[in-house]
Amino acid sequence: MIIRHANESRVAPGKASNFTGDAVGDSVLPATDGVIINTVTFAPGARTHWHHHEHGQILRVDAGYGLICTHGRSPEPIRTGDWIWIPPGERHWHGAAPDSFLTHTAISLGSTVWSDEVTPAEYEATPSEKKDTTDDH
């Protein structure tokens, strides 16, 4: 059993090699049995580099507004309260919108493979609009 008390200091800046812009991470649970849990706060416009996870990743948006993008698609908006499942091996990035901070909790399963920086053109691509499905029933 591992207990991480709320008052333990464990905040560190995001690794420059894996992020564009200012991001601060809170290592909620270090690598334990192939599971890593981090809470990350992104300044407006900050984002991860392209990456994928061996066994997938779960994101919970704790505060703010941001973007997430799977390779080959347009960025999708993410907001406070959203949960996101990223399947194993899916190349993606995530971070804050240009005009908002974003805090999310990331549960990463297995190893993370980091890749190249997200270009400004990739980041600035028009986000997809999620269809409102409340009227489809």
C-alpha positions in Angstrom: 0.0 0.0 0.0 1.2 3.5 -0.8 -0.4 6.5 0.8 0.3 10.0 -0.7 -1.0 12.6 1.7 -2.4 15.8 0.3 0.2 18.0 2.0 3.2 16.2 0.6 5.3 18.5 -1.7 5.7 16.7 -5.1 5.1 19.4 -7.7 7.6 19.8 -10.6 7.7 21.6 -13.9 6.9 19.5 -16.9 10.0 18.2 -18.7 10.9 20.7 -21.5 11.6 17.7 -23.8 8.0 16.6 -23.5 6.0 19.9 -23.4 5.6 23.1 -25.3 4.9 26.1 -23.0 4.6 26.2 -19.3 3.2 23.1 -17.5 3.5 22.0 -13.9 3.0 18.4 -12.8 2.0 16.8 -9.5 3.2 13.3 -9.3 0.2 11.9 -7.5 1.5 8.3 -7.7 4.9 7.5 -9.2 5.3 4.4 -11.4 3.7 1.6 -9.5 2.9 -1.7 -11.2 2.9 0.0 -14.6 0.5 2.8 -13.5 1.5 6.4 -13.3 -0.9 9.1 -12.0 0.0 12.8 -12.6 -2.1 16.0 -12.2 -0.8 18.5 -14.8 -1.7 22.2 -15.0 -1.0 23.8 -18.4 -0.7 27.6 -19.0 -2.7 28.9 -22.0 -1.3 27.4 -25.2 0.9 24.8 -23.4 0.7 21.2 -24.5 2.4 17.9 -24.5 4.4 16.6 -27.4 3.1 13.8 -29.5 3.2 10.5 -27.6 1.5 7.2 -27.0 1.0 4.8 -24.1 1.7 1.1 -24.0 -1.6 0.2 -22.4 -3.6 3.4 -22.9 -4.3 6.5 -20.8 -7.3 7.9 -18.9 -7.6 11.7 -18.6 -10.0 13.5 -16.2 -10.3 17.3 -16.9 -10.3 18.9 -13.4 -10.5 22.5 -14.4 -10.4 24.8 -17.5 -10.6 24.2 -21.2 -8.3 22.5 -23.5 -7.6 20.4 -26.6 -6.8 16.8 -27.4 -5.8 15.4 -30.7 -5.3 12.0 -32.2 -2.8 11.9 -35.0 -4.4 12.5 -38.4 -7.5 14.2 -37.0 -8.4 17.7 -35.9 -8.1 18.7 -32.2 -11.2 18.1 -30.0 -12.3 20.4 -27.2 -12.1 19.1 -23.6 -13.7 20.8 -20.6 -14.0 20.5 -16.8 -15.6 17.2 -15.9 -14.7 15.3 -19.1 -13.2 11.9 -19.0 -11.2 10.7 -22.0 -9.9 7.2 -22.8 -7.0 7.0 -25.2 -6.4 3.4 -26.4 -3.0 1.6 -26.3 -0.6 2.9 -29.0 -2.8 5.8 -30.1 -0.5 8.7 -31.0 -1.9 11.9 -29.5 -1.3 15.2 -27.7 -3.3 17.3 -25.1 -3.0 20.6 -23.4 -4.6 24.0 -22.7 -6.6 26.1 -25.2 -4.9 29.3 -26.3 -7.1 31.4 -24.0 -7.5 29.1 -20.9 -5.5 27.2 -18.3 -6.2 23.5 -18.1 -5.7 21.0 -15.2 -6.1 17.3 -15.8 -5.3 14.1 -14.0 -3.7 11.6 -16.2 -3.6 7.9 -15.5 -1.0 6.4 -17.8 -0.9 2.6 -18.2 2.5 1.0 -19.1 5.3 2.9 -20.6 4.9 6.3 -22.4 6.8 6.8 -25.7 7.4 10.5 -26.4 7.8 11.8 -29.9 8.1 15.1 -31.7 6.8 18.5 -30.8 3.3 19.5 -31.9 3.7 22.2 -34.6 1.9 25.5 -34.4 -0.2 24.5 -37.5 -1.2 21.2 -35.8 -2.1 23.0 -32.6 -4.0 25.8 -34.3 -6.0 23.5 -36.6 -9.7 24.2 -36.2 -11.1 22.1 -33.4 -13.8 19.6 -34.3 -17.2 20.6 -33.0 -18.8 17.8 -31.0 -22.3 17.1 -32.2 -25.0 17.7 -29.6 -26.7 14.3 -29.4 -29.4 15.2 -26.9 -31.9 15.6 -29.6 -31.2 12.3 -31.3 -33.5 10.3 -29.0 
